[in-house]
Amino acid sequence: MGEEIKVLKVREEKKTEVRKHIIIVRAQHNFGVLTRITSLFAGRGYNIESLSVGKTNEPNVARITIVVNGDERIIEQIIKQLRKLIETLRVRDITNQPHIERELALIKVHAGTDSERNEIMRLVDIFRARIVDVYTDTYTIEITGDTEKIGAFIDLIRPFGLKDIARTGIVAITRESATRKLSYKEQQTD
């Protein structure tokens, strides 16, 4: 009659929303590294929204900016897997840190009449873009900014007739003031 009843506590899964994450990876600039990094996302069924790779100030080190939509739990697992790769030097999700992000777009737009050219030039001026190539009926425009700015610009010039668009994808970097505050707080807790 002295039976003991065990109560199992079930750990609740945190329900997190799916949102945009910006992940910065510093890795050795070796053959096949990018394939191994991107396959971690594909293996979990996540599509990379934006991918930008470039050299850094350190020799043979690449900086990879990855933008992906996902929930906190999955992104955390992917980051842990990225850190296990031999070539990976540092991985950070800077989504919640103060940061600067930019994208570049080159846009070819139809500009046939004088009034169309004048209106396109007005929009280019308002958005602080530049016309980098001109042909008899086409302007090629260069614009930099955040994704929303570029999207708004494209929406406004779409009625003129888009011929082609090339976008770089997002590059991002943390704000120095935020980095120093974080480092100061870490020193205070040590």
Summary of the structure (lengths in Angstrom):
residues: 190
radius of gyration: 22.9
end to end distance: 53.8
largest distance: 95.8
contacts: 483
relative contact order: 0.16
helix: 34%
strand: 37%
